[in-house]
């Protein structure tokens, strides 16, 4: 079984057509798995619905706590893209070594339909979590990255390896 923990982020945002704001209602993941005809044994649990820029260290500890106590040894975590690397670092420093944890997100909300990258990123994360060795990873743009060798390029909007820079610790 794969445990999927939802934390919010752009992935699950809805669009208010009246005032143009983005907000949270419910996670889209169950219908995404249905739409994708996913046959993998998956358990979805919502931990929080936050914009990752508002995530605190206490929120990250809630995520770590749930990852530690999860019965599954394969975990996918949906997360906002702005701070997913910080959460990955927190999980790595929390001493979770016996599980494969893949963190993914979306640059465009799933509710925006075909323009969203969320469906693709979620599918990739489910595939990666089944084949990667225990560790903490970020999966975006069809690639996976070790937690300490990735960053979000704020100019291009893509995730990339650090490229010869020092690895995060």
Secondary structure by P-SEA (a helix, b strand, c coil): cbbbbbcccccccccccccbbbbbcccaaaaaaaaaccccbbbbbbccccccccccaaaaaaaaaaaaaccccbbbbbbbcccaaaaaaaaaacccccbbbbbbccccccccccccaaaaaaaaaaaaaaccccccccccccccccccccccccccccccccccccccc
